[in-house]
Amino acid sequence: MGTWTAPSAIERELYEAKSAGAWDRYLDVLARSELFLPQSRAQVDAEPSHARFHPVGHSLPVYTAGMLPVPTPETVFVRQRLSWFAGVWERRDPAYLAVNPGTPVEAYLTTGPADLARWRAHADAATGWGLPVGEVHALHVGGPLHGPVARGLAVGAHLCVTNGEFWNALAYHGGGYTRERERLRKWWGITTREEWLDVLHRMLNAEIVSPVWEFALRVRRILASDFAGPVDAEHWRHAAEASLRRSAERAAEPQLTPDGVTVAQPRPTAEVEGEITGVHRLIGRITRYEQRFRADGLLPEDGYVRSVEGWDVGRASQMARWGLGARYGTLEETERAVLRAGEAAVETYRSWADFSAGYLLGRCLHFDEEEFGEWYDSSLATHLTLTRAPASPWLNIPWK
């Protein structure tokens, strides 16, 4: 390939096919690749379901995922399949589909009826579409591979592997403008910049993950430090119960304030006992998950989960990028948030594997409900991929 480096595996395959004159192979790659169509953001906001053609001369430019430019406020991209273009193309439309124009992998595809039929045939034969999920994908050009920003991006790698996205895409487009907006609306109820900033802030400060989960783990962390070793589950339960009772007693004590003595109301006994029972159950759940984690290689034989704050911090790394893809935030804001996510992870955890265990325990407590089903299986597979795959950033970026 001379001095040119393909941004991703997609463009490398296109280059190899083009260089060999293997145009059927070139179309095979296009048929399983997301093709991004530039759009006016104002027009998309007015009609989100309507994609427009914006020809340049006699051709319509489209781009593969590794060739997308840095996001700007005015221009956005929507993703389509090659089969979609074959289905909507009309005689009055441009004479050429320009794939990655101006690059070493460019191709100007003619658009006659026989060409469109050929596109459909390749699309029908495609075994998948987009980057395969469950694998590590990276930008070799256009995304950091080392350094603090790369570390912050790698903190969000769980979701990148799960969703089939480039782990190091800071100038993020994801699945295109409309899909990123729909993702935030559907899963987070986010429809404005202010809502995105609020959720991102709370994630970076680990304010979304359950404080009860973190309380229970903090009690054990203190015990493990005090006794310099593993903590028995019954000892853990007794210590958590004692802490809750002391807290309830202190809340009932009169408080001296600048306005005088404030008489506090004791908390109802049933409420305190209910909290204690709930924490006992939670400790049992955590203990059982950790036993399974050890059996499956997520934790060493005597290992335990330090904190579930990684569940928030890992999602924050992605939330920062989702906001950029949806144009709720800027590239500068995204970079600052990604850097903070990396710093927050290092403050709490001791290694990539330690962080991953905390992230996955939070995910399992939230979704799995001890079924050890699809949520658990996918979490385990992602962890093993990121801790073993040679291309994983976790094997190439030092934790500290």
Secondary structure, DSSP 8 states (H G I E B T S, - for coil): -TT---SSHHHHHHHHHHHTT-HHHHHHHHHTS-EEEEEEHHHHHH-TT------BTTEEEEB-GGG-----SSEEEEEE-HHHHHHH--TTS-SEEEESTTSTT-EEEE-SHHHHHHHHHHHHH-S--SS-TTS-B--SSSS--SSHHHHHHHTTHHHHHHHT-BTT-SS--TTBHHHHHHHHHHHH---SHHHHHHHHHHHHTT-SS-HHHHHHHHHHHHHHHHHTS---HHHHHHHHHHHHHHHHHHHHS-EEETTEEE------HHHHHHHHHHHHHHHHHHHHHHHHHHHTTSS-TT-----SHHHHHHHHHHHHHHHHHTTSS-HHHHHHHHHHHHHHHHHH-SSHHHHHHHHHHHHHHHHTTT--SHHHHHHHHHHHHHHH-TT-GGGTS---
